């Protein structure tokens, strides 16, 4: 995925017709490492000349100018191939679709899921203008992207789907049922236990999952169709329950504690456990609780656990690109899943999430051979594309030389002409739009012929 992002970023800038130094894989690693470290209000403070604001470690990894350039140009898909609105192939997540598909594939390949899993929603903060931004007044994050998630007891995100709003402008009926069915694809016949809240639960959904060999449990709204008549709440005392088993084996149970109603195909309704409850006078008493309720309370919070873990030390960066919020969230959940895999494979090494993120940063930086000193021009082994002047005939080369740090160090000069269309020097290929002549050590290379010539041929 790193190589793909590097390619798409360079392609995006080339399509814009800008002069640029191509992004390298090592630079992208350092950039992602800095994004995990930097938690300040403005990233420019890390390169500040004020000692109390400047971050010596971050500023030693990459120059401010280069970091800003990558932040404003990073891409993961080709804009020129994006289907327009009205096209049947139009995708609201086109900008990040390759990343989403790659993550979904890798999440399923790298992990053996636990038996108990849950399906729920999570929110990604975003206040900009986009058609599928959601408003959830009862959530801690009230405005942003909504993501449907399936996670297991460890907090590992197994599958997810970004909600993009209405399809074809019509309100989707049975949205909750469709989401659970989509997220549970691939679990057929594996005997997994899926838990969800009352937004998703219904009798038809439980029937469908049971048909596929997936057992389910969830709270259900009392007005859902297909529910049997149970004993009224007024006739139940605290700790008492009423239940009924349908002919298809689905249990509908009501438990008098907080007037909760559940549908389940997992546990027996007759199995009871004791739970502790605190009375108004401060005393603690035991009341009977059905095993169905205990199992639900123990497993329904898997997605909340994953969301909580991914919120710690998350990348929180505003951008004019609306899709970048989702891009950073994908990076966060990737690190969260990697942390869970680390805990399972390295049980002897006890590390917290913050320490693990530091190890990820160190791995990205140490594996990179890229070095860019802060406050100085780039000293890369490749020439700077800003030294190339496009479609301009210099009348006096000696008075209009534009030399970068690399060129000045090597004693080389870039000049320009109108007829040159391509150039390759020392393995460095410039795009066709960058029209130039490369003058090196007394010779001039005309890329149209690939020969060292000047004034028709010969050495200077």
N, C-alpha and C positions, 0 to 999 in steps of 0.2 A: 504493500500500500504506500510505502514511503516513495518508491520509485514512481508510482503512478501520480502521486501528488506533485512531485518535482516536475514531471513531464507536463502535467496539466497547467501548473503555474507558469512555466516558461512559455507554453503555448498561448496562454491567456495574454501575457504581456506582448508576445509577438503579434497577436491579432490586433492589439491596440496600437501597434506601430510605434512603440516606444523604444528608445535606446536603453539597454539594460545589460547588466552582468548576469548571466544565467544562474539560476538557483541550483545548488548542489545538494546531494543527499545528506552530506555531513552538516551543511548549514541548516537544513530542515531539522535535523536531530537537535542541534543546539538551540534553535528557535523554540521547539516544543519543550525543551528542558527549561528555558527561561520562562515560558508561559506557566509552568507549574510552580516556579519559585516566586515569581513576582505577584504580590498581593496588594500592592500599593494602589492608591487612587489613580495615579497617572504613571504609566510605565516610564515616562521621560525622567522621573525623579531618580531612577536607578542610574542614570548617566549624568546626573546633576553635578555641577562644579562645587556645590555646597557639600561639605564633608558629612553633615548630619543627614542628608538625603541620599547621597550617592551609595550605591551597592557595589562594593569592590569586586565581588565574585561575578555578578551578572555583567558588569561593565567590562570585565576582563575576557568574557567569552565572545562578544560580538559588539560591533559598533552600533550606536543608536540609529544611524542612517540606514544601515543594512537591516536591522530589526524592523524598523518602520516600513521599509520597502516590502519585506516579506509579509508583514501583517496586513498590508493593504492590497497585496496581489495574490495571496495564496488561493488556489483553486483545486478542485478534485474532479471536475468534469468539463467537457468542451462546450463552451457557450454557443459555438457556431452550429452545433448539431441539436440544440434544444428545441423540441417541438413547440409550436405556438399554441396559444389558447384556441380551443375549438377542434384541435387535432385529437383523434382518438388515442394517440400515444402521449398526450400531454401529461406531464408529471410535475406536481407542485414541489416535489422533493428532488427534482432533477439535479440540482446543484450538488447534493451530497449522496445521491443514489449509489454510486460505486462504493463509497465508504460504508453505507448502511448494509449493502449486500455482503460485503466482505466480512464485516463484523458478525452478522447473523450466521454466516457459514462457519467462522472460526469459533464462535461461542459454543456451537453445537458439537464441533469436532474435538474440542480440548477438554471436555468435562463429562464425567458420569453423574447424571442428575440424581438427586435424592428422590425418594418415593413421594414425599409430601411437597407440593408446590402450590402457589397461589397466583391469581390473576387480579390485577388492580391497575389503577391509573397513577401517573405521576406528572408533575408540572415542571416545565423548564421556563424560568423567568424571561420574559420578553415584553417590552412595552411599545415596540415600534409598530409600523403599519404593515400588516400582512393579512390575507384573506382568512386564514385558518387559525388565527390567534383566538384563544378561548378565555372566557371570563368565569372564574369559579369563586364566588364571594365567600364560600365557607372554607376555602383552602388557605394554608399559610402563604402560598404563592398564588395570588388572585388572577394575574394576567400572564399569559404566555402560551407555550406549546403544550399540548396534551399528548402524552405517550402512554399507550397501553402496554403493560409489561407482564411477563410471566417469569417468576423467580422461585428459587427453591429455599429450603430452610437455612442454608448458609448465607443467603443474600446474593447468590450468584444469579445474574440476569441471563436466563436461557433464551428468551425471545422477546421481541418488542415490535411495536408498530406505531409510527407517528400518525396521529389523527389529523387529517387534512380537510375536515369539514364535510359538508354535503357533497354528494356525487350527483352530477347533472342537475344541481339546483333543487333536488327533491329531498324531503326529509326521509331518512332511512328508518324503516321499521325494524324492530327486533335487533337494534344495534348491539346491545350487550351480548346477545346470543351469538351473533356473527363474529364478534371480537374473540370470544372464548373459543369458538370452533377454529378460527384461523390460528390463534396462538397455540392451540393444542395439536396442530398437525404434526405428525411424526411420533406421537405418543400412543398410537393405536396398539392395543394388545399388550402394553407394557405394565398394566396394573397400577398406574400412577394415581395418586389422590390429589385432586384439584379443589382448592378452596377459593371462594370469591364472595363478594358482598352483594347486597340485595339489588344493586343496579343490574347485575348480570343474571341473577338466578331466576329460573322459571321451570315449569314442568317439562316443556318440550326440550329445553337444553339438557336437563338431566337424562331424559330418555335418549337423546342423541349420543351423549357421552357414554352412557352405559352400553349402547349398541356398539360403540367403537372400543369397548374394553377399558374405558376410563371411568373411575369412580369419582364422584363429586359431592361437595357439601357447601352450602351457603345459606345465609339468611335470605329470606324472601319477603316481599311486600304482601300484605294480607289481601290485597285486591287482585292479585294475579289469577289468571284463569287456570282451572284445573285443580285447584286446591280443595281438599275435602273439608267438610264442616267439623270443627273441633269444639271442645268445651269452651264457653265464653270465659274471658279473663276474670270477670267478677266472681265466678264460681271456683276459681283456683286460688289456693293459698300460696304464700311464698315458699318456693322450693318444689312445688307440685308441677307436674307436666301432663300434657294430653297429647296423644299421638295417634296416627292412623297410617297404615301401610296400604298403598295402592296395589292393584293387581299386577303392575309391572315392576314391583319391588321397591318403589321410591317411598321413603319414609317422610311424612310431614309431621313435624313436632312443634309443640308450643310449650315453652317453659316460663313459669311465672317468677321472674326476678326483675327483669326490665322489659317484660312482655315481648320476648323475642320468639320469632317463628322461623324454623329452618326446614330446608329440604336436604335429604342425604341419601346416598346409596352406599355409604361406607360402614357406619357402625349400627349396632342393634339398638333399638329404642328402649329396651328393657334394662340395659346396663347402666348402673348409676354409680357415681363417685361423690365424695364429700368435698365441698369447697368452703372456705372461710369467708365470713362476711362480718363487717363491723357495724354494730348497732349504734343508735343515736346516743346512748349513754356511754359509749366507748368500749363496751364488752364485745368480745369476738365469739361468734357462734358458728356452728357447722350446719349447712343445709345440703340436702341431696341435689346433685346436678347430673343430668344425663351425660353419658360419654360422648354423644354427638356434639354437645355444646362445648365440652372440654377440648375435644379435638379441634373444633373450629377455632376457638380462642387461641390455641397453641400454634396454629399453622396459617391463619389468615394474614398475618403480618409480615410475610416473607418479602413482599414488594416494598413495604414501608422500611424494613431493615436495609434492603439494598439502596433505597432512596436516601436514607439517613447516612449510610456509609459513603455514598458517592457525593454527598453534600459537604463532607469534611474536606477542607483544603481544595475545594473545587476551583476550576479556572473560571474566573468571573471577569469577562472582558467585553465591554461594549464595542459595537462596530456598526458601520453604515451598511454592511451586508447582513440581511436578516437571517441568512442561513448559518452564519458563523456561530450563533448561540447554540444551535444544534450540533455543529461540528465540535465545539469544545465539550459539550455534554457527552458526545460519543467518546471523546478521549478520556473523560472522567470515568465512565462506566467500564471502559477497557482496562483502566488501571485498577478499578475496584474488583473486577473479575480476576485480573492477574494476581491481586493480593490474596484472594481466596484460594487460587491454585497454589500460590506460594505457601500458604498456611497448611495445605493438605500434603504437599510434597516435601516441605522442609519443617516437619513438626518439631524438630529439636531447636530450631532457630525462632525464638520468640521476638517478633517485631510488631510494632504498631503501624497503623496505616501511614502516619506521617513519616516514620523512618523508612518504610517501604518506598514511599514517593521520593525520598531523598536518594535511595538506591537507584531508582529509575532515572532520576536526573543525572546521577554520576555515571550510569551506564550509557546514557545518550551522549554525554559530553566526552567521556573517555574513549568511546568507540569511534569518535569523530577525529579526523586528522585536520579538520578545518580550524584555523586560528585567525582571528581578526582583532587587532589591537584597538581598544577604545580611543576615540579622540584623534585617530590618525587615519589616513586613507588606507584602503585595502592593499595588502601585500600578497594577494593571491597569486598563484602561478599562472593565472590566465589573465589576458589583457582586459581592461575595462571597456565595455561597449560604449561608454560615454565619450570615449576618445574617437569615435567614428562619427563624422559629420555627414548627414544624408543629403543627397541630391543637391550638392552645392559645389560650384567650381571655384576653387581657391585661385586667386590671381597671384598672390604672393605667399608661397608655402612657408617661407622662413618667418613671416610675420603672423601667421595664423595657425601655428602648431598648437595642438591640444593634447597635452601629455598627462597620463595618469601615473600613479605611484609605480606601477609595474613597468611602464614604458620608461619612466625617468630612471628607474633602477637599472634597466637593461640597456639604456641608451638608445631606445627605439622610438620611432615617431609614426603616428597615424596621420595620413592626409586623405583627401577625398577627391573623387571625380564623378562625372555623371554617367559614364558608360559601364562601370564595373557592376556586376550583378551578384558575385559570390566570392568568398575567400575562405581558405583553410590554412591556418598557420600553426605549426607545432601541435597538431592534433586538436586545435580549437576551431570549431566551425561556427561561423557567424551566419545568421539567417539571411535569406536572399534580399530582404529589405535593407540590410546594413551594407551600403555601397561604399567601398573604400579601397585604398591602395595600401599595402603593408610595406613600409620601408625599413629594412633591417641591415645594419652594418654595410652600408654603401651599396646595397642592391635594392631594386624595387620589384615586387611581385605583382604582375597583372593577372588576377584570377580568371579573366576571360580566356586566356591562353594557357595559364599554368606555367609560364616561363618567366625567368628573370630577365626583364627587359627595361630599357629606358631609351626613349626617343627612337623606337624601332628596333632595339636590341642592343646587347652589349652591357658592360659594367659601367658604373659611374666613374 
